[in-house]
Amino acid sequence: MKEKIELPDFCYTTLFSTGEIVRIKRGALTYERTDRSTPDRAMNRLLAERCNTVMGITKAQKEAMLGGMLLGWERPAADPNRYDLSGNFILIEDMEK
């Protein structure tokens, strides 16, 4: 049986609109700005990913944190077990295969 993955207390991601690095706290309804951003969007994505990796946060956990903040923490999108290793959402019928 696959071990159940939990959500971290917080993670980092970048805003699609601006490219700045933001922090998402578990259970929060919005993100927090950070002082980690650079003017370079690509560098910000790399920095956010590295921060998460150093803290042991997977792509699935990061995507679930984003899903929880955007769609609600009780929704399937907030469950890291519903994502593959690349952070792609897995539909129920695909999970049963």
URJO-V208569 format. One record per residue. N is the residue number from 1. RES is the residue in one letter. SS is DSSP state (H for helix, E for strand, L for the rest). PSI is psi in whole degrees, -180 to 180 (NA if undefined). Layout:
n->{N | N}
res->{RES | RES}
ss->{SS | SS}
psi->{PSI | PSI}
//
This chain:
n->{1 | 2 | 3 | 4 | 5 | 6 | 7 | 8 | 9 | 10 | 11 | 12 | 13 | 14 | 15 | 16 | 17 | 18 | 19 | 20 | 21 | 22 | 23 | 24 | 25 | 26 | 27 | 28 | 29 | 30 | 31 | 32 | 33 | 34 | 35 | 36 | 37 | 38 | 39 | 40 | 41 | 42 | 43 | 44 | 45 | 46 | 47 | 48 | 49 | 50 | 51 | 52 | 53 | 54 | 55 | 56 | 57 | 58 | 59 | 60 | 61 | 62 | 63 | 64 | 65 | 66 | 67 | 68 | 69 | 70 | 71 | 72 | 73 | 74 | 75 | 76 | 77 | 78 | 79 | 80 | 81 | 82 | 83 | 84 | 85 | 86 | 87 | 88 | 89 | 90 | 91 | 92 | 93 | 94 | 95 | 96 | 97}
res->{M | K | E | K | I | E | L | P | D | F | C | Y | T | T | L | F | S | T | G | E | I | V | R | I | K | R | G | A | L | T | Y | E | R | T | D | R | S | T | P | D | R | A | M | N | R | L | L | A | E | R | C | N | T | V | M | G | I | T | K | A | Q | K | E | A | M | L | G | G | M | L | L | G | W | E | R | P | A | A | D | P | N | R | Y | D | L | S | G | N | F | I | L | I | E | D | M | E | K}
ss->{L | L | L | L | L | L | L | L | L | E | E | E | E | E | L | L | L | L | L | L | E | E | E | E | E | L | L | L | L | L | L | E | E | L | L | L | L | L | L | L | H | H | H | H | H | H | H | H | H | H | H | H | H | H | L | L | L | L | H | H | H | H | H | H | H | H | H | H | H | H | H | L | L | L | L | H | H | H | L | H | H | H | E | L | L | L | L | L | E | L | L | H | H | H | H | L | L}
psi->{138 | 136 | 135 | 129 | 134 | 164 | 143 | 170 | -38 | 165 | 172 | 148 | 179 | 148 | 133 | -39 | -40 | -22 | 1 | 152 | 132 | 162 | 136 | 124 | 139 | 129 | -10 | 153 | -3 | 169 | 167 | 138 | 153 | 172 | 20 | -9 | 150 | 173 | -11 | 114 | -46 | -41 | -39 | -42 | -44 | -44 | -44 | -44 | -43 | -42 | -46 | -43 | -45 | -35 | 0 | 20 | 126 | 168 | -37 | -44 | -42 | -45 | -37 | -37 | -43 | -44 | -41 | -45 | -42 | -38 | -12 | 138 | -13 | -3 | 156 | -29 | -18 | 6 | 111 | -18 | -8 | 10 | 150 | -178 | -24 | -2 | 18 | 135 | 137 | 125 | 154 | -46 | -31 | -30 | -30 | -11 | NA}
//
